């Protein structure tokens, strides 16, 4: 096992701690999972562009039709 030290913004640190608590896993496990996913997806040809190319507009429209027609929650309205 290798130790990795990184400087991250305070708000990101707080968000990561909160996520680990919600998932009831250690901070090390959460960060390992995130790094593994970030490294594995491009290696598997599953980058954003690749995934978008496989998408279907019909699926997008079907999913978006389930979104309620309501004003954005304050803070999400940008």
Buried (B, 14 or more C-beta within 10 A) or exposed (E): EEEEEEEEEEEEEEEBEEEBEEEEBEEEEBBBEEEEEEEEBEEEEEEEEEEEEEEEEEEEEEEEEEEEEEEEEEEEEE
